[in-house]
Amino acid sequence: MGQLDFSDFVANYDGREDQIEGGNPALEPERAWEWQLTYEHRLAEDKGVVSARLFYNDIEDHIARIETTDGNAGPGNIGDAEHWGVEFKGSIRLSGIGLEGAVIDAVYTLQDSETTDPFTGERRVIENEPRQEIELSYRHEIPALRLNYGIEIEWEDEDREWDLNRIERDVELRPRNSLTVQYRAFERTTVYFQARNPFEYRRCRNRDRYSGSIADGVFVRSEIARRTFEPEYVIGLRGQF
């Protein structure tokens, strides 16, 4: 059973889009039967673990954007939807190549979905469910130096959204990335440094605008917005006093 937000029930004004976001007091939470099959294999000598998971979700009362009675758009139940895919996971210790305390974690997800668009009546994928997702992380603990550090990289395929008068595609041009270093200065005190997106995280949004509803097919213009997230650096102190 899905959860609903209070904002889904009441109308509000979106200043960025200069439009009214319609609420829906009759909105019902999504319901889904979720099926999955997982295979897991542990490597010899505790060197790590790898797994594969197949999943299939049969969704009822799927929530997406619909045209409300006042001619605006808001959340609504559009019927059934399906979501399926496969997920591969791996966690490998690197002690075998001389890196004691070092671990690499990886997750790769390949998925697809299908529902009926409430504006056009055509079959399409579920919103905000990218076809591919990748997560990589490297962690290394060095007890002799009372130090640990880690690197994380995350990337996802194109996100798509459908609204009353626009279709959006959001693409990551460069993956999200972060670097963290922690040093245990005293028994209960840790000094840490974190670099968020030190290699510049970039996204590109492509938006197709239509006159009236996208079902009418009256194309107006395309809008392209490129965003660059500059690096952020944090130095902190954490402990018990």
N, C-alpha and C positions, 0 to 999 in steps of 0.2 A: 504494500500500500504506500503510495507516494505522499509527500508532505506539500502543503500549500502555504504560500506567503500571504500576509495580510494585504500587500500591495496588489495582489491579483484580483481582489474583490472591489477595490475602489478606483475611480478614475484619477489620473494625475497628469500634469503637464510636463512634456519633455522639451525643455528649452533648447537643447542641442538640435533637435529635429523640428522645433517650432510646431508641435502638434499635440493633440490630446491623446493620452494613452487610456483607452477605455477599460473599466473594470468589469468583472463578471461575477455578480453575487450568486449565480447558479452553478459556479464552477465545481466540478467533482474531482477528487484526487485520482491520480492514475492507479490502476491495479495491474499487476503483472505476475505471471507464472515464470519463474526463473529456473532454467535447467542448466546444469553444468557437469562436465566430466573432466577429471584432472588426473594426470599421470605425473608422478614424481620419482626422481632417481637421485640417490645420494652417492656421491663419488667416493672412491676408496680412500681410506686413511683420513677421513673427514676433510677432504679437499674442497668440498662445496656441494651444492645441490642444483639440479636443473629440473624444470617442470614444464608441462604443456597443459593448457586448459581450453576446452571447447565450451562455448556457452551459447544459449538461445533464450531470448526473452520474448514471451508472448504478452503484449501490452494491450490493456483495455482502457477506454476513456483517455487516450493519449492527449496531452495538452500541447497546443501550438497557437499561433496567432490566427484570429478569425476576424471577420468584419462584424462589428457590433451594430445594434439597432440604430444608433445615432450616426452611422456612416464612418465612424472611426474604427481603429483596430484595437483588439485586446485579447487576452488569453481565453481559450475556450477548449472544450472537449471535442475532438474531431474524429473519434472512432478508434479503430484498432491500429496497431503498429507492431512491427517485428524488428528485433535487433539480434544479430548473431555475429560470431567471430571466433578467433583463436588468439590466445595469449601465451607467449613463451617467456619464461623467467630463468635466470641463471645467477648464481652467487658462487664465485670462485675465489678460494684462498690462494695467494701467490707465494706461500712459503716454499713451494717446490722450486722456485727460481731465485730463492735467496731473499725474498722480501717478506720477512716475518711480520705478522700483524697487518698485512695489506690484503684488501678484499676488493674485487670488482663485482658490481651488481648491474644487471641489465634486464630490461623488460621491453618486449616488442609486442604490440597489439595490432592485429589486422582484423577489421570489422566492416560490417555492412548493415543496412537497415532499409525498411520500406514502410511508407504510410501514404495516405491520400491527401494531397494538398487541398485545403478547404476553399481556396480561391479559384484554382484552375480545374480541380477534379482529377489531376494527373497524379500518377504514382511518383514518389520521390523519396529521398533519404530523410531520416530524422534530423532536425536541426542540431547543430553543435555536437555532432558525433563524427569527428574526423576519421577517415578511412584507416590511417596509420598513425601510431604513436610510438615514440622511442624514448626510453629513459636510461641513462648511463650514469653510473657513479663509481668513484674510486675513493676508498678510505684507507688510511695508513696510520696505525697507532705505533708509537715508538716509546715504550715505557721507560727505557733507560734515560731518555731526554725529557720525559714527562710531557710529551708533545704528540698531537695528532692533527692530521690535515685531511681535507677531502675536496673532491671536484665533482660537480654535478652538471649534466647536460640533458636538456629535455627538448624534444621537437615533436610537433604534430602536423599532420597533413591539413589540407584546406578545410576550414569551417564554412558552412553555408547557412544562411538564414533567409526566410521568406516572410514578407509582410504585405500589407494591403497594396501598397504602391511601389515596392522596391524588393530587389533580390540582392543579397550581399554575399561576397566571398572574401574570407579573411585568411591570408596566407602568411606563414612564418618564413621570412627570407633568411634569417639567421636564428639558430636555436637559443633558448634561454640557457644561461650558464651561471655558475657561481663557484666561488672558491672560499673555503673556510679553514682557518688555522687556529688551534687552541693550545694554550700552554698552561699547565697546572703550576702556578707560581708557588703556592703553599698548599697545605693539606686540604683546605676547604675553599680555596680561591683559584679561579681560572681566568686568565686573560685571553680574549679571543679577537680575531680579526676576520671580517667577512667582506669579500668583494662580490657584489651583485652585478651580473652581466658585464664582467670586465672586458669581454670581447664583442661588445655592442650587440644588443638584441634588437632585431628589426622585424617589422610586420608591414604588410601591405593589404589595404582594404579596397576591394573593387565593388562599387555599388551601381546597379542599373536602376534608374528611375523611370516610372511609368505614369501616364496621365490616367487618373482614376484607379481602377483595379488592375493588377497584373494579368487578370483573366482577359481583359480587353485587348491586351497586346499592343497598346499605343505607347511605344518607346519614346522617352523624352531625351535622356542623356545618360552618360556614364560618368561616375565620379571616382577618382583614384586618390587615396590618401596613404602616404607612406609615413611610418612612425619609427623613430630611432630612440631607443631607451639608453641613455648615457649610463656609464658605470656609476655605481654607488659604493662607497666604502664605509664600513662601520668598525670602530674599535670599542671594545667594551670590557667590563669587569663583572664577573659573576661569582657569587660565593655565599657562604653562610657566616654571619658575624654574631 
